[in-house]
Amino acid sequence: MENLGETLVGDYLKVILGCDFVEYNLYTPDVQGEIDVVGINAEKKELYICEVATHLETGLQYVDPKLKSPDNVGRFVKKFTKNIEYANKYFPEYKKRFMLWSPIVRNQKTGAKFNQTNDVEEIRRQMLEKFNYDVEIVCNHNYKKCFDELRAYARTETKELKSPVLRLLQIEEKLNKHLKRLG
């Protein structure tokens, strides 16, 4: 089944950031694993490497099955390390942007043992320190801003949009406009 969170990210890369090519669940040849969404803007020679976590109830919450405790930092540091090494090897001449997309990242109380917002900052810190790449965090308000940019695009587009995410937004926007006219 298609992952709509990943589709939304791919649509953003295409429509808003101008990527010519978008690939989902790209298997990396050198290391086991996959990259959720990769976008290429050929004209600008930009590469977008995106990890996507669409957890609506728990927020950004991955658990280490052995330790049975949250493992956001360990999981994403490993993923972004693999992603950065892949991008540097296969796209050395491209400007690279690494992004973590998650609609809900919780900021638990001060002093809480596990804090998703702190986890995200720790992931960024480690990637900056290790590779000198700043992982862009697209979560909470920033995620909503990107979602609203796609909604605005869908609102103005008259042709049928092929993406299920964009088509749904287009239907919703056109219906709302129609209903306003009906009164």
Secondary structure as GFF3:
##gff-version 3
##sequence-region A 1 183
A	DSSP	alpha_helix	4	11	.	.	.	ID=ss1
A	DSSP	pi_helix	12	16	.	.	.	ID=ss2
A	DSSP	beta_strand	21	27	.	.	.	ID=ss3
A	DSSP	beta_strand	34	41	.	.	.	ID=ss4
A	DSSP	beta_strand	46	52	.	.	.	ID=ss5
A	DSSP	beta_strand	63	64	.	.	.	ID=ss6
A	DSSP	beta_strand	69	70	.	.	.	ID=ss7
A	DSSP	alpha_helix	72	90	.	.	.	ID=ss8
A	DSSP	beta_strand	95	102	.	.	.	ID=ss9
A	DSSP	alpha_helix	116	131	.	.	.	ID=ss10
A	DSSP	beta_strand	136	139	.	.	.	ID=ss11
A	DSSP	alpha_helix	140	156	.	.	.	ID=ss12
A	DSSP	alpha_helix	164	182	.	.	.	ID=ss13
###
